[in-house]
Amino acid sequence: MSITSLRKRIDALDKKIVALLCDRAEISLLIGQEKVRNKKGIYSPGREKQVLQHVASLNKGPVSTEALEAIYHEIMSSSLSLEKIKDVAYLGTQGSFTHSAALKKFGSQIDYQPCTTILEVFQKVERGDCDYGVVPIENSTEGAVTHTLDMFVDSDLKICAQILCPISHNLLSKTSLAKIRKIYSNPQVFGQCRNWLLEHLPHAGKIWVDSTTLAAGMAVKEKNSAAIASALAAKVYKLPILHRNIQDIANNTTRFLVIGTQETPPTGSDRTSILFSIKDKVGALYAMLTPFYKNWINLTKIESRPSKKRAWDYYFFVDFEGHRLDRNVKKALSKLEDMCKYLKILGSYPV
């Protein structure tokens, strides 16, 4: 069959695809109206997960599941836009890793508001300027983002979803490797690329800045300089990528949280995040963990932070498998509430 004939077949298929997408969009509008009528949040992480799993199960190839998921993320992004979701706030400027995470979750059809601090992200969502916010919570090599943990102590916002993003650090520069005299990035990124930098750029000066996107902006302006930043930052600032994936650990992943005002219903595969404070006595923390053990609940993370109210007083942040509405989780949380000074459920969300 000739190329012309094959292209005619593609044109015919495109006509059907566009018609089906428009039909899907009309149904999405109706769903959006029902959500408003029933005072439900526009974004549904559980439904998103269900759609992606369903699409993956239908895939017979040759399109990869990853490519299909990317396509459907954009389709769902268009639906959210039609349903009139407000802006999404994120930490950093355009091209930051958090911006990349937000795009991965909400797609390119949503309006985004960059924020200079984690506090600003929380405030924009709390005021209603944005429906959702995206903030980093932990990195697989560098640990917890303590500013985010601290914000949950006083905020009433809920965790609606999580985003896992493999972090790829790239060396961006307008000059050759041999001519680079200084490198811009943030301290955490320098730490994650320490060995590569020692081997390839041992004499280049390292200049700390607040974000990788700011680093890219500096590398654009200054001669014989480079930045360590994301591929998205390279695209935004039109900087060549000299070397990709220069991080020392290949499976470097950052976990981000979607924060909002809504509770997320159970999906059957969920995680719950809580924070609590304990009474100052011997064995108090051990006693607090007992309800999880007795109810067969697997803890996935425990982190302590100073309460900042008095010396040696701490909050504990705990993640565990299960949803707050699951029977065994409800039993454990009820027992926990009786035992601790303070307990706060930060949210249950799909994993």
Phi, psi and omega in degrees: 000140183285160177300321180300316180295318180295321179293327176296323177295319178297318179300319179294319177295319179300322178299317179292318181299315181297318179298318179292322178296321178294320176299317179297319181296321179296321177293322177299321177299318178296319178298318179299320178296321178293321178298317179295318181297322181265008178056045177255153178296144181294317183274128181237097181301323180296316179293321177303313180298318180298316180297314182295321177294319180296315180298317179298323181290335180275346188287119178253005181084172003278359178292132179289153178300322179299316179294320180296319178296320179297319178297315182288333173299319179289324176297315179291328176298318177298320179296316178299321178296318178295326180281002175069045171294140176286179181300159174248126179271146177214157179282134176101185179256177180303127181100356179288166179296324178291325174298317177300318179296318179297318178296322179298323183275315189253349178081181188268356183270359181263148174275136184243149176239112177288146181229144183278339181223161175296323177303317181296322177300310179300316183296320180297322179286319180298322180283344183089008176293329178228148177284326185219160174228154177236124181224149175284147179238325177197154176241143186294339179252331185256350176091202189287150171267099191294330179299321179293315178304313183297327182296329183289342182299315185254349183271146176266002180293153181251154170277120183262330184196167174234157179228124176257121182235119170299130183262118179248113178269134183233145176270117183249134178193152175272353182245174180281163182302320184294337184263358182287125181249338178212150184233134178254136169186183177265161187304321181297319180293318176303319179296324182281346181243018188306308185294319180297317181294321178297325182281319189256332182223057187295335185258356180285138178288143180252119183247120182281133171228170188288334183210161179290331178288323174297322177300316179297320178298322178291321181293332176293320187278324192259135180290146177056034178238165179218169176225150169255117186202185183277165175295328177295319177297322177299320180292315182297316185265003178055047178255134175296145174267111180283317180217134178261155173052058182269004178294148184289328181251123187296319184267046178285115185231139174247137178259129179245156178244142169263121181250146180196195182258352187266155171269141180261126180293163180294148176240350185098347176217087190229166173230146177239140177243135179224165167225147178209162172237150186242161176287144184279085178207161183299132176080008184296316181293319177302316181297323181293332182275344183301317180302329178291316179297315183292337180253019174055047179251126182273121175279133180253346180196142169219130184221137178252147177220140176300138181287339181067013178261322173206161184299138175063026175254130188232150165259148175243129176257127184230134170249140177211160181285138179118166180252149183301338180268353176295145186301312182292327178291318179299320178296316181295317181292325177297316178294319181298319181299325179288336189264332189256165178288325187207134178223133179223126176271117184276338178148155171242142189203155184288149175233000000 
